[in-house]
Structures are given as structure tokens and as C-alpha cells.
């Protein structure tokens, strides 16, 4: 495609006028969509890493000498409610499992997976935290 030629009066020939505006509108829309997608991905990763951290902290609280799985559930719920939302702390369970002969506390968090802002399918996110149980 050749560049528009100037006529004798110094004005550009008509033909490409307004195409920059149309290109900008198309590119700006795509860039906005890409920006929102990257922002949402960052939010999903933040929620997941926060839930993993809270589950691990709850498992460590339950694994202390004299602790119980119920204490781990309560600690995990406190942390999730404070850092994300009480909605994310609705489904928290804890149990003691045997891993190669050693007792390990496992805290499991099932929470919504944030697909659009903080809303998404319930129980879409399933993370676990583990800690070796201490003996007295």
C-alpha cells in the first residue's frame, strides 16, 4: 500500500482519514480486555496462595503439642475471614493422617474460585496444608 500523495496545495489526499481512530478503538478494546484478564489471573493466584498459607498456618496450630484438629479449623477460619472474606472460610476441615508412620495434621479448605472479581463457582478451589504433629 502506498502512502497518500500530497496534491499541489500541500494537503494530503483523502482516503486514509479516520483510520487511526478506528485502529485505536480496536486496539484499545483488545488491550483493555488483556489488562482485565491479567488482573483477574493475579487475583486468582492471590486468593489461592492466601488460602494455602491459611491452611498451612491452621495445620501448624493444630499440630502443636496439646492441639487438636478443631483448633486448626478455627485458626484457619479466623485467618481466611480476616484476609479474604468469611465466605471463603465456610468449608474448612482438619484431620490427622498417617504419612509413612508419622502423624500429620491435614487442613483442607474448599473455597470459591474467583472467576469474575471475587465471584465464582463454590468449591472451585481446593487446597490443603500439612504439619507434622508434635508429641508431648
C-alpha positions in Angstrom: 0.0 0.0 0.0 1.5 3.3 -1.0 1.5 6.4 1.1 -1.0 9.1 0.2 0.4 11.8 -2.1 0.2 15.5 -1.5 -1.6 17.5 -4.0 -0.3 20.8 -5.3 -1.9 22.8 -2.5 0.1 20.9 0.2 -3.0 19.0 1.5 -3.0 15.2 1.8 -5.3 13.3 -0.4 -8.3 11.8 1.2 -8.5 8.0 1.6 -7.0 7.1 5.0 -8.6 9.8 7.0 -10.2 8.5 10.2 -8.4 5.1 10.0 -6.2 6.0 13.0 -9.3 6.5 15.2 -10.8 3.1 14.1 -7.5 1.4 14.7 -7.1 3.0 18.1 -10.6 1.9 19.1 -9.9 -1.7 18.1 -6.5 -1.9 19.8 -7.7 -0.1 22.9 -10.5 -2.6 23.3 -8.2 -5.6 23.0 -5.7 -4.0 25.3 -8.4 -3.4 27.9 -9.6 -7.0 27.7 -6.0 -8.3 28.0 -5.4 -6.0 31.0 -8.5 -7.2 32.8 -7.6 -10.8 32.1 -4.1 -10.4 33.6 -5.6 -8.6 36.6 -8.1 -11.4 37.2 -5.3 -14.0 36.9 -3.4 -12.1 39.6 -6.5 -12.1 41.8 -7.0 -15.9 41.4 -3.3 -16.5 42.3 -3.5 -14.2 45.3 -6.7 -15.9 46.6 -5.1 -19.4 46.1 -1.8 -18.5 47.8 -3.6 -16.9 50.7 -5.8 -20.0 51.1 -2.7 -22.2 51.1 -1.0 -20.0 53.6 -4.0 -20.0 55.9 -4.4 -23.8 55.6 -0.7 -24.3 56.5 -1.0 -22.0 59.5 -4.1 -23.8 60.7 -2.3 -27.1 60.3 0.7 -25.8 62.4 -1.7 -24.6 65.1 -3.4 -28.0 65.2 -0.1 -29.8 65.2 1.2 -28.2 68.4 1.5 -30.4 71.5 -1.9 -30.4 73.1 -3.6 -29.0 70.0 -6.5 -30.6 68.1 -7.8 -30.6 64.6 -10.7 -28.4 65.8 -8.1 -25.7 66.8 -6.6 -25.9 63.4 -10.0 -25.4 61.8 -10.8 -22.4 64.0 -7.4 -20.8 63.3 -7.8 -21.3 59.5 -11.3 -19.8 59.6 -10.0 -16.8 61.6 -7.2 -16.2 59.1 -9.4 -16.6 56.0 -12.1 -14.4 57.3 -9.6 -11.7 58.2 -7.6 -11.8 54.9 -10.2 -12.7 52.3 -13.9 -13.0 53.3 -15.9 -15.1 55.7 -17.4 -16.7 52.5 -14.0 -18.3 51.9 -13.9 -19.8 55.4 -17.2 -21.7 55.2 -15.8 -25.1 54.3 -12.7 -25.9 56.3 -11.9 -29.4 57.7 -9.0 -30.9 59.5 -7.9 -34.5 60.3 -4.8 -36.4 61.4 -3.4 -38.7 58.7 -0.6 -41.2 58.8 2.3 -40.4 56.4 5.0 -43.1 56.4 4.3 -43.9 60.1 4.3 -40.2 61.3 1.1 -38.4 62.4 0.5 -35.4 60.2 -2.3 -32.8 60.6 -4.0 -32.0 57.3 -6.2 -28.9 57.0 -8.4 -28.7 53.8 -10.0 -25.6 52.5 -12.7 -25.6 49.8 -13.5 -22.1 48.7 -15.0 -20.3 45.7 -12.7 -19.9 42.7 -12.9 -16.2 41.8 -13.6 -16.1 38.1 -15.2 -12.7 37.8 -14.0 -10.3 40.5 -14.4 -12.3 43.7 -17.4 -14.3 42.5 -17.2 -17.8 41.0 -18.2 -21.4 41.5 -18.4 -22.6 45.0 -15.8 -25.2 46.0 -13.8 -24.5 42.8 -10.7 -24.0 44.9 -9.4 -27.0 47.0 -6.1 -26.5 48.9 -4.5 -28.3 51.8 -2.0 -27.5 54.4 0.1 -30.1 56.3 2.1 -30.1 59.5 3.9 -32.8 61.5 2.1 -33.4 64.8 4.2 -32.7 67.9 4.3 -35.2 70.7 4.3 -34.2 74.4 
